Amino acid sequence: GAGVSQSPRYKVAKRGQDVALRCDPISGHVSLFWYQQALGQGPEFLTYFQNEAQLDKSGLPSDRFFAERPEGSVSTLKIQRTQQEDSAVYLCASSLRTSGGGYNEQFFGPGTRLTVL
Amino acid sequence: AQSVTQPDIHITVSEGASLELRCNYSYGATPYLFWYVQSPGQGLQLLLKYFSGDTLVQGIKGFEAEFKRSQSSFNLRKPSVHWSDAAEYFCAVGATGGSYIPTFGRGTSLIVHP
């Protein structure tokens, strides 16, 4: 596709439900990043992949958060037993290749707005 | 650890007026610095970045930013604002040493009056 797409765009969950958020990166982009953006705040890094390998998950706030990218393309961020503090916009970004080989611009998707009631 | 401060939560300007959005960073070495813009319902778009070299950086949409090491600042400027510039602006600092993963400030909301 032309850009990074995310689905669903909006998700309402009851506290305790599990949710899965999908990210389709730009075709050919090796690196994929997830961020959490709370209301009125800047995005905060959650995790990143190079192909199917999850190279950094230091930003995941708890073990209820899990991300995967099994075939090195589409990625899913899963949140188990959602809590009200999980309410945020979840942004996905992709870039051509990872750092270490030089900077590549991250292209962001529109985000998924998660509301936990 | 790196951090970014954007001291202004909201900035209001008239269309055609000049704009300066402030950004201060904290980082032990020469940082990588970024400005992003986020329009409602949209993802972030990179306006410009500074890695090294000329401290005055030109970006897209007529924006520029100046890196001032002595002030730990990277302020964003535009000489004449258009109504379409109304959006949320984020300054970010990326760690040197290869990660490039940005740490964002909380953002400044730009309101443009006609």
Interface residues (C-beta under 8 A of the other chain):
Chain A: G3 V4 F33 G40 Q41 G42 P43 E44 F45 Y48 D56 L91 A93 S99 G100 Y103 N104 E105 Q106 F107 F108 G109 P110 G111
Chain B: V4 Y32 G41 Q42 G43 L44 Q45 L46 K49 F51 F90 A92 G98 S99 Y100 I101 P102 T103 F104 G105 R106 G107
